[in-house]
Every structure is written in structure tokens, then in C-alpha cells.
């Protein structure tokens, strides 16, 4: 029946070739018009998994409660000094907040602002507050001098206290060694034309800044344009342009980087698109070359290629109509269509060439090719479609949509190969085939495999079984970050933040009914060994406030009057600055003649003398560089000395909104102990927290649950594909033994593919796991061709035209898949690598193992098919 239907379609296409071509091209043009007006692709990776799953619903519930934390751009500002980092954060915050037209919904200081500047000391341990306030009191003379005269002149006067204090034995050179050395290094670098990394924080505290002191954060919630392929690109570009305009660049000691959900999604699409046009053109060129080697006729190749592009356009149009917008996974349908869909055109065309060689009659060869190729092509199309459609009932929506589009594409490709291609060949009338299209030189190989059939089967079985222990070492990389290019700024910055437990984003979030419930839950969870810390709104109420406030008020009573002098000195002239610098240099020179700090005193005397003798613009540059940092530090000290008691009622509204909803629900944040980027550690962390709080969500849980969903989906798809393909084969072949002869090599190829993954250190991941069900669809097509040829009585399969068709079909598929391998996107690249590997194993199983497994053709007494010439 299948042969009859296909033969009638081929015959009808040949009787009305121009009508067939016209209708096909009209569909092609209509598809192109639909694509041009409806093309859409979403980079929202949250839509790749069904929103109906329990853990997805918890995620959505939390995001709805705290929407300000979703779809954000995290601006990471690094300075080579704390002052530069803070100044940069302030400038960028003010500039972005006043941007017009508004490309941002909100701009926030995540780690600062007026509240923390005023009350920051209260969040330090009591011992640190004691040390800080004592240090401020100790440096009061210096602060008072500089507050009254915040110029280079005032700095020189403040420096004169050093040799004076030592001379009066109120201090030693050891007390001043670090700050004086730091200041000497800074001035010397600036005089030598180098950038200084001088920090007043270091000068006043005597301690070098920690990594956290050099970093500031802004959180920007942009206005997203989901009609754009990169919805947040405009906002990100505006931030970068603003930073550049404000000279917040590495040349000025500041580095501004973007990360977060929005830049990572945008840059991921950019990575996928990077080099896509070149890869596509090269793929098409290589496919055309392979088609030439397979078909040896420009007219046949033209017919196949036009049919391929027409089918691709129709599939894209149908796919957009079915799903509305492509996603980062379903967009791969194009590669799968080119790689697999062209197989039908090659199979039909090679069969046509074979029939044309036997009977040099165009129409007769086409009809015979349709009749003889119709059954294997229809079965291969049905099995491949079933393999893709097996994804439809799974929760992995991204791949489910890919399966829907690619499966439909296989039907379109099959129909084109038996209608449009024959019609084109009837019109183009390619020349006859003087030579056989098979590989008769492989006949000795056929005979060799037949002679040593049992030995080869045993050796193959031993090799495959021996490799089975490797499967226990098969890895699945659950970390979605590893599917992104580490070279792009957003991922590089994200990985940088992951190194610091204080900034690592791999935290768990829990939504509780009230703040009291949040506190109780946090106390329970904090006792878990895998938990580093918990945070709730109550965590923003400092401990030991009365003791800390007493220390701060004592320091303020001693220091504050001198920080705001009633009579500030008028700005000194450059001549006055030179005199003061020289006087201070002379004081250090005198001090260098005695005591233990002679070398340091002599160096400072020399540097101050150089500065006094330098041109006025050099002194101005030094003053600007040094005193801008002091003015910032002075404003911070003034603010910190005004600290007040912090209560829930006095917390800023934006902080409260981050941790408590308007209806009273409260958030608990839980951070992991140990490496927050280690899969095993995150798995233990997520499992332990979920046992206590099943309602939890957050990155560690989303990663683990995503992995479970993906793996479960592929097991479901694999089982469904295998079952549906088996049913199709049984209906078509009507023999259990023939079904097994088709499936056993396929399963063998799957096992060998996984064994090779271990040997090649190629872990499975969310992207490349798609290769395994695709292996079923592609692999079963090749094996159907061989089983049906064997049932038709073919005794020399390697030498037959079928092997030519299969080999070149596999080459085109490998080329399409290989183009993915060369993608700059690691996830896409790994998909292409595993697809190519699985194709290699399934080709070897079809061409080499399957003929050996089948053995000599059985006596064909049941009219299973016509003999293959």
C-alpha cells in the first residue's frame, strides 16, 4: 500500500510537473511572507521548562512577591582603591537615576546609600567598632587640620605632625611606617606620571583594603523590549556609555561590568548568533559539495537544494504558527532539518539514478524509484517523526517545541522528496546514468564480513560489554553556567562573584507567612551543617547597639567639632603650598638624622622636596588625586558619627520591600557553606534545606530540579520514542525478528555513544542530551533502509547503491551537526559534538554491524517486496 501511494504521488507530480512546482513555490513564498511578518524568538530561558511544575510555581510565587529582584542588570564596580570604587558608584548611580528618556524602571545601591553610610558602624562586630572609633580619635589632629584646609597645603601641615610627634616621643616611626610609606608611594607615582592606588582608608586605619572594600554594586531594573532578540541590550548599552562618559574606565582606576539575568540572556543569544551567518554559508557550501559527490548532476542537486530550502521555509512557518516564538533550543530545528531532511532527497535521488542506469527512461525511472524507495522513505519519515514527537508530552518545553517543529519538518521533507523533487527532475530532465551508482569495489568486504560473521559479532559483543562499566562514570553537568561562554562579560563577572561567599548568588529563598515565621524558620535552618548563614529582615537590626552607639557618640563628641570648623581657611596660593611643603620636607630631613626611621624620613623629605620644586600643574594634579579621596572619606566619617538606633520602623522602605511584602509575608535567604559553584555541594545544600522547608526556591534548587526535569523528560521521550518506533516497525515489517534486527544495532549505537562520552570526557548537559533521542530517529532511518533491502533479497549491501545514499546522507547530516560543534556557544557546541558522535556510531552500526547481524537474506516466499537489482 505504501509503495502504491508513493508511486501514485510521484506519477501525479510527473504528469503535472509545472503545477506541482508552482504550488510548491507558492507555499514557499507564502511561508517566507509569514516568517517575515511573524518571526519571533525569545531568549527567556525560564520558559524552557513547563511553568506548571511544583517547583516552577514556587519560583513564580516568590518572584511575584518580590518582582524587584527579577529581570535585573547587576552593575559590578571595581576600583583600585575604596575611594575610587565608592566615587564611581555614586557618580554612576546619580547619572543613571537621572537618565531621560527612562530606559530603567529602578536604579538602586545594593550595598550602600545614605542609610548604610550613616549606620554602617553598627553592623560591625563590637570589637571592630572599638578599634575604629579609637583609631578615629587617634587621628583627630590630622583630620582637624585637613578638615580646616582640605588642600595639599593642609596635607603638608598634617604630615608635619609625624616628625613632631616622634620628636616629642608621643609615637614611634613604627607607628607611622605603613601610612607614611603609602603616602610616599602615592606622591612618587604621581610625580612619575603613574596612577596612584593611595587610599585614605588605608592611611587612617593602617590596614590594606579587603577585596570587598574595592567593590560596589548597583542593581538596575531595565525596561525590556521582548520584541527585540536581546530585550535588555539598549539598557545595558546605556549603562556602558554612561560609565565611559564619566571616565569610569580601567585607565582611571575603575572597572564597570554587567551581569545578572538580563545581560546573561542577551549575551547568550549574542554568542549563539556570533558567527552564525558564516557557519551557515559554510554548511550550505559543504552540503552542496557532498550532494555533488553523491548525485554527480547539477540538475539533480539543484532540485534537491531548492526542495531543501522550500521545506525549511515551510517548516519554519509552520513552527512559528504552532509555537508563536522560537526559543534558544527550538531554533536548532533548522540544523536538524538540513541534516536529516536532506536524507530523503538523497535517498530518492540515488534510487532514481540507479533506476535510470538500468532503464534510461526518465519517467519510468522516477516511477520505479518512487515505488522502490517509497516504503523505506515513508517508514524512515514516520520513525524519525515519532522520535521527535516523543518530546511533546514532556515537561522540557524548549525541547518539546523543538520536537514538534522538527517532527513536522520531517513530514514536510518526506512529502517534498516524493512530489517537488520528482516534478523538478521531470522538468530538468537530467542526463542518463552510464555507470552504476553503487560501490562494487566493496563487494570483497561484503564477502569478508559474511565469511567471518560470527567472529565479528562475538568480538563486537565483547567490546561493548567490556565498556559497560564506563557507564557508571558517565557525568551529567547540572550547572547551566557551563553552557554559556565564559568569555562574555556577564558570565565572567558571574563566575568572579561566585568566588566570594559574600557575593555568590547561589542562595536559597523561602517565602514565609510572616516575619515571625521567617525568624523561626531561619533559626532552624541555620543549625544545618551545610548552611553558612541565613538572612531575614530582622538581620538588619544590629546587635549590641547600645554599646556601639555609646562608643560612636564618645568619638563624635571628641572629633565632630574639629570636622566642621567654624572658620575654614581660605584656599592657599601655590606659593604658600610650596613653602609649607618645603617646611615639612625640612622637618623630615631633620628627623632623618636621628632615630630608627632615618630611611623612611629621608625618603619622605626627598619626595616632598620634589613636589615643592615641581611645576604648579603637577602639584594641582597631586592635590586633586589625594584630596578628592579625603573629602569622600571625611563625609563618610561625618555620616558614621551620626549613627542612630536601628529598628524595624526606621529601616528604609526599599530594604523592607526586599524582605517583606505589603501583605506581611517575609523572605528568608539561605547561603551554602563551602564551594557555592560545586554541583555536589549544591545538591547536598538544596536537599537539606528542602527537608526543612519544602516551599523553598532559589538558584540551587532550580538547578537541581531543572536537572531532574530534563533527565526525566529525556527518559520519557526515549521510552516513548522507542515504543512508538517499535510499533511502527512492527506494523510495517510484521516480524518480531525484523523489528529486533532494526532496533538492536540502534541500541548498540546508543550504548557505544555513552561509553565514548566517558572516554572523551564529554559530560551530558541540558543541551547535548537532545542527541540521544535524535539518535533514535536518525539511526532508525538508516537501519530501515538496510533491513528492507535485505528483506528484498539484497546480498551485497555495502556494494549496493543504498550504501552510497546512506554514506552521503550521513555526511550531510554530520556537516549540519558539525556546524553546531563550531559554535561559539558552549551549550550549542556540546550539542553538535554529541550529535556528531552519535551519528558516527549509528552510521557504523548501520553500515558495518547491521549487515553482519542480519546475515544472508532469508528465502523471500511471502512477497515482502520486489528484488533489488
Secondary structure in CASP SS format (residue, H / E / C, confidence):
PFRMAT SS
TARGET T0000
AUTHOR 0000-0000-0000
METHOD secondary structure of the structure
MODEL  1
X C 1.00
X H 1.00
X H 1.00
X H 1.00
X H 1.00
X H 1.00
X H 1.00
X H 1.00
X H 1.00
X H 1.00
X H 1.00
X H 1.00
X H 1.00
X H 1.00
X H 1.00
X C 1.00
X H 1.00
X H 1.00
X H 1.00
X H 1.00
X H 1.00
X H 1.00
X H 1.00
X H 1.00
X H 1.00
X H 1.00
X H 1.00
X H 1.00
X H 1.00
X H 1.00
X H 1.00
X H 1.00
X H 1.00
X H 1.00
X H 1.00
X H 1.00
X H 1.00
X H 1.00
X C 1.00
X C 1.00
X E 1.00
X C 1.00
X C 1.00
X C 1.00
X H 1.00
X H 1.00
X H 1.00
X H 1.00
X C 1.00
X C 1.00
X C 1.00
X C 1.00
X C 1.00
X H 1.00
X H 1.00
X H 1.00
X H 1.00
X H 1.00
X H 1.00
X H 1.00
X H 1.00
X H 1.00
X H 1.00
X H 1.00
X H 1.00
X C 1.00
X H 1.00
X H 1.00
X H 1.00
X C 1.00
X C 1.00
X C 1.00
X E 1.00
X E 1.00
X E 1.00
X E 1.00
X E 1.00
X E 1.00
X E 1.00
X C 1.00
X C 1.00
X H 1.00
X H 1.00
X H 1.00
X H 1.00
X H 1.00
X H 1.00
X H 1.00
X H 1.00
X H 1.00
X H 1.00
X H 1.00
X H 1.00
X H 1.00
X H 1.00
X H 1.00
X H 1.00
X C 1.00
X C 1.00
X C 1.00
X C 1.00
X C 1.00
X C 1.00
X E 1.00
X E 1.00
X E 1.00
X E 1.00
X E 1.00
X E 1.00
X C 1.00
X C 1.00
X C 1.00
X C 1.00
X H 1.00
X H 1.00
X H 1.00
X H 1.00
X H 1.00
X H 1.00
X H 1.00
X H 1.00
X H 1.00
X H 1.00
X C 1.00
X C 1.00
X H 1.00
X H 1.00
X H 1.00
X H 1.00
X H 1.00
X H 1.00
X H 1.00
X H 1.00
X H 1.00
X H 1.00
X H 1.00
X H 1.00
X H 1.00
X C 1.00
X H 1.00
X H 1.00
X H 1.00
X H 1.00
X H 1.00
X H 1.00
X H 1.00
X H 1.00
X H 1.00
X C 1.00
X C 1.00
X C 1.00
X H 1.00
X H 1.00
X H 1.00
X H 1.00
X H 1.00
X H 1.00
X H 1.00
X H 1.00
X H 1.00
X H 1.00
X H 1.00
X H 1.00
X H 1.00
X H 1.00
X H 1.00
X H 1.00
X C 1.00
X C 1.00
X C 1.00
X C 1.00
X C 1.00
X H 1.00
X H 1.00
X H 1.00
X H 1.00
X H 1.00
X H 1.00
X H 1.00
X H 1.00
X H 1.00
X H 1.00
X H 1.00
X H 1.00
X H 1.00
X H 1.00
X H 1.00
X H 1.00
X H 1.00
X H 1.00
X H 1.00
X C 1.00
X C 1.00
X C 1.00
X C 1.00
X C 1.00
X C 1.00
X C 1.00
X C 1.00
X H 1.00
X H 1.00
X H 1.00
X H 1.00
X H 1.00
X H 1.00
X C 1.00
X C 1.00
X C 1.00
X C 1.00
X C 1.00
X H 1.00
X H 1.00
X H 1.00
X H 1.00
X E 1.00
X E 1.00
X E 1.00
X E 1.00
X E 1.00
X E 1.00
X E 1.00
X E 1.00
X C 1.00
X C 1.00
X C 1.00
X C 1.00
X C 1.00
X C 1.00
X C 1.00
X C 1.00
X C 1.00
X C 1.00
X H 1.00
X H 1.00
X H 1.00
X H 1.00
X H 1.00
X H 1.00
X H 1.00
X H 1.00
X H 1.00
X H 1.00
X H 1.00
X H 1.00
X H 1.00
X C 1.00
X C 1.00
X C 1.00
X C 1.00
X H 1.00
X H 1.00
X H 1.00
X C 1.00
X E 1.00
X E 1.00
X E 1.00
X E 1.00
X E 1.00
X E 1.00
X C 1.00
X H 1.00
X H 1.00
X H 1.00
X H 1.00
X H 1.00
X H 1.00
X H 1.00
X H 1.00
X H 1.00
X H 1.00
X H 1.00
X H 1.00
X H 1.00
X C 1.00
X C 1.00
X H 1.00
X H 1.00
X H 1.00
X H 1.00
X H 1.00
X H 1.00
X H 1.00
X H 1.00
X H 1.00
X H 1.00
X H 1.00
X H 1.00
X H 1.00
X H 1.00
X H 1.00
X H 1.00
X H 1.00
X H 1.00
X H 1.00
X H 1.00
X C 1.00
X C 1.00
X H 1.00
X H 1.00
X H 1.00
X H 1.00
X H 1.00
X H 1.00
X H 1.00
X H 1.00
X H 1.00
X H 1.00
X H 1.00
X H 1.00
X H 1.00
X H 1.00
X H 1.00
X H 1.00
X H 1.00
X H 1.00
X H 1.00
X H 1.00
X H 1.00
X H 1.00
X H 1.00
X H 1.00
X H 1.00
X H 1.00
X C 1.00
X C 1.00
X E 1.00
X C 1.00
X C 1.00
X C 1.00
X H 1.00
X H 1.00
X H 1.00
X H 1.00
X H 1.00
X H 1.00
X H 1.00
X H 1.00
X H 1.00
X H 1.00
X H 1.00
X H 1.00
X H 1.00
X H 1.00
X H 1.00
X H 1.00
X H 1.00
X H 1.00
X H 1.00
X H 1.00
X H 1.00
X H 1.00
X H 1.00
X H 1.00
X H 1.00
X H 1.00
X H 1.00
X H 1.00
X H 1.00
X C 1.00
X C 1.00
X C 1.00
X H 1.00
X H 1.00
X H 1.00
X H 1.00
X H 1.00
X H 1.00
X H 1.00
X H 1.00
X H 1.00
X H 1.00
X H 1.00
X H 1.00
X H 1.00
X H 1.00
X H 1.00
X H 1.00
X H 1.00
X H 1.00
X H 1.00
X H 1.00
X H 1.00
X H 1.00
X H 1.00
X H 1.00
X H 1.00
X H 1.00
X H 1.00
X H 1.00
X C 1.00
X C 1.00
X C 1.00
X C 1.00
X C 1.00
X C 1.00
X C 1.00
X H 1.00
X H 1.00
X H 1.00
X H 1.00
X H 1.00
X H 1.00
X H 1.00
X H 1.00
X H 1.00
X H 1.00
X H 1.00
X H 1.00
X H 1.00
X H 1.00
X H 1.00
X H 1.00
X H 1.00
X H 1.00
X H 1.00
X H 1.00
X H 1.00
X H 1.00
X C 1.00
X H 1.00
X H 1.00
X H 1.00
X H 1.00
X H 1.00
X H 1.00
X H 1.00
X H 1.00
X H 1.00
X C 1.00
X C 1.00
X C 1.00
X C 1.00
X C 1.00
X C 1.00
X C 1.00
X C 1.00
X C 1.00
X C 1.00
X C 1.00
X H 1.00
X H 1.00
X H 1.00
X H 1.00
X H 1.00
X H 1.00
X H 1.00
X H 1.00
X H 1.00
X H 1.00
X H 1.00
X H 1.00
X C 1.00
X H 1.00
X H 1.00
X H 1.00
X H 1.00
X H 1.00
X H 1.00
X H 1.00
X H 1.00
X H 1.00
X H 1.00
X H 1.00
X H 1.00
X H 1.00
X H 1.00
X C 1.00
X H 1.00
X H 1.00
X H 1.00
X H 1.00
X H 1.00
X H 1.00
X C 1.00
X C 1.00
X E 1.00
X C 1.00
X C 1.00
X C 1.00
X H 1.00
X H 1.00
X H 1.00
X H 1.00
X C 1.00
X C 1.00
X C 1.00
X C 1.00
X C 1.00
X H 1.00
X H 1.00
X H 1.00
X H 1.00
X H 1.00
X H 1.00
X H 1.00
X H 1.00
X H 1.00
X H 1.00
X C 1.00
X C 1.00
X C 1.00
X C 1.00
X C 1.00
X C 1.00
X C 1.00
X C 1.00
X E 1.00
X E 1.00
X E 1.00
X E 1.00
X E 1.00
X E 1.00
X C 1.00
X C 1.00
X H 1.00
X H 1.00
X H 1.00
X H 1.00
X H 1.00
X H 1.00
X H 1.00
X H 1.00
X H 1.00
X H 1.00
X H 1.00
X H 1.00
X C 1.00
X C 1.00
X C 1.00
X C 1.00
X E 1.00
X E 1.00
X E 1.00
X E 1.00
X E 1.00
X C 1.00
X H 1.00
X H 1.00
X H 1.00
X H 1.00
X C 1.00
X C 1.00
X C 1.00
X C 1.00
X H 1.00
X H 1.00
X H 1.00
X H 1.00
X H 1.00
X H 1.00
X H 1.00
X H 1.00
X H 1.00
X H 1.00
X H 1.00
X H 1.00
X H 1.00
X H 1.00
X H 1.00
X H 1.00
X H 1.00
X H 1.00
X H 1.00
X C 1.00
X C 1.00
X C 1.00
X C 1.00
X C 1.00
X C 1.00
X C 1.00
X C 1.00
X C 1.00
X C 1.00
X H 1.00
X H 1.00
X H 1.00
X H 1.00
X H 1.00
X H 1.00
X H 1.00
X H 1.00
X H 1.00
X H 1.00
X H 1.00
X H 1.00
X H 1.00
X H 1.00
X H 1.00
X H 1.00
X H 1.00
X H 1.00
X C 1.00
X C 1.00
X C 1.00
X C 1.00
X C 1.00
X C 1.00
X H 1.00
X H 1.00
X H 1.00
X H 1.00
X H 1.00
X H 1.00
X H 1.00
X H 1.00
X H 1.00
X H 1.00
X H 1.00
X H 1.00
X H 1.00
X H 1.00
X H 1.00
X H 1.00
X C 1.00
X C 1.00
X H 1.00
X H 1.00
X H 1.00
X H 1.00
X H 1.00
X H 1.00
X H 1.00
X H 1.00
X H 1.00
X H 1.00
X H 1.00
X H 1.00
X H 1.00
X H 1.00
X H 1.00
X H 1.00
X H 1.00
X H 1.00
X H 1.00
X H 1.00
X H 1.00
X H 1.00
X H 1.00
X H 1.00
X H 1.00
X C 1.00
X C 1.00
X C 1.00
X C 1.00
X C 1.00
X C 1.00
X C 1.00
X C 1.00
X C 1.00
X C 1.00
X C 1.00
X C 1.00
X H 1.00
X H 1.00
X H 1.00
X H 1.00
X H 1.00
X H 1.00
X H 1.00
X E 1.00
X C 1.00
X C 1.00
X C 1.00
X C 1.00
X C 1.00
X E 1.00
X E 1.00
X E 1.00
X E 1.00
X E 1.00
X E 1.00
X E 1.00
X C 1.00
X C 1.00
X C 1.00
X C 1.00
X C 1.00
X C 1.00
X H 1.00
X H 1.00
X H 1.00
X H 1.00
X H 1.00
X H 1.00
X H 1.00
X H 1.00
X H 1.00
X H 1.00
X H 1.00
X H 1.00
X H 1.00
X H 1.00
X C 1.00
X C 1.00
X C 1.00
X C 1.00
X E 1.00
X E 1.00
X H 1.00
X H 1.00
X H 1.00
X H 1.00
X H 1.00
X H 1.00
X H 1.00
X H 1.00
X H 1.00
X H 1.00
X H 1.00
X H 1.00
X H 1.00
X H 1.00
X H 1.00
X H 1.00
X H 1.00
X H 1.00
X H 1.00
X H 1.00
X H 1.00
X H 1.00
X H 1.00
X H 1.00
X H 1.00
X H 1.00
X H 1.00
X H 1.00
X H 1.00
X H 1.00
X H 1.00
X H 1.00
X H 1.00
X H 1.00
X H 1.00
X C 1.00
X C 1.00
X H 1.00
X H 1.00
X H 1.00
X H 1.00
X H 1.00
X H 1.00
X H 1.00
X H 1.00
X H 1.00
X H 1.00
X H 1.00
X H 1.00
X H 1.00
X H 1.00
X H 1.00
X H 1.00
X H 1.00
X H 1.00
X H 1.00
X H 1.00
X H 1.00
X H 1.00
X H 1.00
X H 1.00
X C 1.00
X C 1.00
X C 1.00
X C 1.00
X E 1.00
X C 1.00
X C 1.00
X C 1.00
X C 1.00
X C 1.00
X H 1.00
X H 1.00
X H 1.00
X H 1.00
X H 1.00
X H 1.00
X H 1.00
X H 1.00
X H 1.00
X H 1.00
X H 1.00
X H 1.00
X H 1.00
X H 1.00
X H 1.00
X H 1.00
X H 1.00
X H 1.00
X H 1.00
X H 1.00
X H 1.00
X H 1.00
X C 1.00
X C 1.00
X C 1.00
X C 1.00
X C 1.00
X C 1.00
X C 1.00
X C 1.00
X C 1.00
X H 1.00
X H 1.00
X H 1.00
X H 1.00
X H 1.00
X H 1.00
X H 1.00
X H 1.00
X H 1.00
X H 1.00
X H 1.00
X H 1.00
X H 1.00
X H 1.00
X H 1.00
X H 1.00
X H 1.00
X H 1.00
X H 1.00
X H 1.00
X H 1.00
X C 1.00
X C 1.00
X C 1.00
X C 1.00
X H 1.00
X H 1.00
X H 1.00
X H 1.00
X H 1.00
X H 1.00
X H 1.00
X H 1.00
X H 1.00
X H 1.00
X H 1.00
X H 1.00
X H 1.00
X H 1.00
X H 1.00
X H 1.00
X H 1.00
X H 1.00
X H 1.00
X H 1.00
X H 1.00
X H 1.00
X H 1.00
X H 1.00
X H 1.00
X H 1.00
X H 1.00
X H 1.00
X H 1.00
X C 1.00
X C 1.00
X C 1.00
X C 1.00
X C 1.00
X C 1.00
X C 1.00
X C 1.00
X C 1.00
X C 1.00
X C 1.00
X C 1.00
X C 1.00
X C 1.00
X C 1.00
END
